[in-house]
Amino acid sequence: MSIEHVYVLMMENRSFDHMLGFSGLTGSDAATGQPTAINGLTGGEANSSNGTSYPVTRGADQVMPTDPLHEFPAVVEQLCGKDVRYPHGGPYPPVNNGGGGYPLDSG
């Protein structure tokens, strides 16, 4: 059996533990069909910096007041530059990471 498709899931700068560490996801192993579960967080994990320990917690203790827009036109501008447009069904514009400064979402 050969590989026909590869899917890449991008979740910004989020780690697996950040997104799903406390989820308790279970399922079936794709190869064996046996029950399986993620090796997630227990709540006892922590990082340390300069002698201070930062334990993992459920839920965010801080919320950012602004966030870059995530819709397709905003991402095209962030990747390809200001005033660049993607023609529906056309070729993707050259990516130069030149579109900084896109409006922020305040919600």
C-alpha positions as CSV (number, residue, x, y, z in Angstrom):
1,M,0.0,0.0,0.0
2,S,1.5,3.4,-1.0
3,I,0.8,6.8,0.6
4,E,-1.7,8.7,-1.5
5,H,-2.2,11.9,0.6
6,V,-0.4,13.7,3.3
7,Y,-2.3,16.2,5.4
8,V,-0.6,19.0,7.4
9,L,-2.6,20.6,10.3
10,M,-1.3,24.0,11.2
11,M,-2.4,25.5,14.5
12,E,-0.4,28.7,14.7
13,N,2.2,28.5,17.4
14,R,0.2,26.1,19.5
15,S,1.7,22.9,20.9
16,F,-0.1,19.7,21.1
17,D,-0.3,19.9,24.9
18,H,-1.6,23.5,24.7
19,M,-4.4,22.5,22.3
20,L,-5.3,18.9,23.4
21,G,-3.2,18.1,26.5
22,F,-6.2,17.9,28.9
23,S,-8.6,16.5,26.3
24,G,-8.5,12.9,27.2
25,L,-9.1,11.9,23.6
26,T,-9.5,8.2,23.0
27,G,-10.0,6.2,19.8
28,S,-8.8,3.2,17.8
29,D,-5.3,2.7,16.5
30,A,-5.4,3.0,12.7
31,A,-3.1,0.0,12.1
32,T,-4.3,-2.4,14.7
33,G,-7.8,-1.3,15.5
34,Q,-6.9,-1.6,19.2
35,P,-8.2,1.1,21.7
36,T,-5.8,3.9,22.2
37,A,-5.6,7.3,24.0
38,I,-3.4,10.3,23.8
39,N,-0.5,10.7,26.3
40,G,-1.8,14.0,27.6
41,L,-1.2,16.2,30.6
42,T,-1.8,15.0,34.2
43,G,-1.6,18.5,35.8
44,G,1.7,17.8,37.5
45,E,3.8,19.2,34.6
46,A,5.6,22.5,34.8
47,N,8.3,24.6,33.1
48,S,10.8,26.7,34.9
49,S,12.6,29.9,34.1
50,N,15.0,31.8,36.3
51,G,14.1,29.7,39.3
52,T,10.4,30.2,39.0
53,S,8.1,27.2,38.2
54,Y,5.1,27.6,35.9
55,P,2.8,24.7,36.3
56,V,0.3,23.7,33.6
57,T,-3.3,24.7,34.3
58,R,-6.7,24.2,32.7
59,G,-8.0,27.3,30.9
60,A,-6.1,30.5,30.1
61,D,-5.3,32.8,33.0
62,Q,-4.7,35.7,30.5
63,V,-6.5,36.7,27.3
64,M,-4.9,38.9,24.7
65,P,-6.9,42.0,23.8
66,T,-6.1,41.9,20.1
67,D,-5.4,39.1,17.6
68,P,-4.4,39.2,13.9
69,L,-7.3,38.4,11.6
70,H,-7.4,34.8,10.4
71,E,-9.6,34.9,7.4
72,F,-8.2,34.0,4.0
73,P,-7.7,37.5,2.6
74,A,-5.9,38.6,5.8
75,V,-3.6,35.6,5.6
76,V,-2.9,36.3,1.9
77,E,-1.9,39.9,2.8
78,Q,0.3,38.8,5.7
79,L,2.1,36.3,3.5
80,C,2.2,38.1,0.2
81,G,2.1,41.8,1.0
82,K,-0.3,44.7,1.3
83,D,-2.9,45.1,-1.5
84,V,-2.1,41.7,-3.0
85,R,-5.2,39.8,-4.0
86,Y,-5.8,36.1,-4.7
87,P,-7.9,35.6,-7.8
88,H,-10.4,32.8,-7.1
89,G,-9.1,29.7,-8.6
90,G,-6.0,31.4,-9.9
91,P,-2.3,31.0,-9.0
92,Y,-1.3,31.8,-5.4
93,P,0.7,35.1,-5.2
94,P,4.4,34.9,-4.4
95,V,5.0,34.6,-0.7
96,N,7.5,37.1,0.8
97,N,6.1,37.6,4.3
98,G,5.8,41.3,3.5
99,G,2.3,42.0,4.8
100,G,2.9,42.9,8.4
101,G,0.5,45.5,9.9
102,Y,-2.8,43.9,8.9
103,P,-5.6,45.1,11.1
104,L,-6.2,43.4,14.4
105,D,-9.3,41.7,15.6
106,S,-10.4,43.2,18.9
107,G,-12.7,40.3,19.8
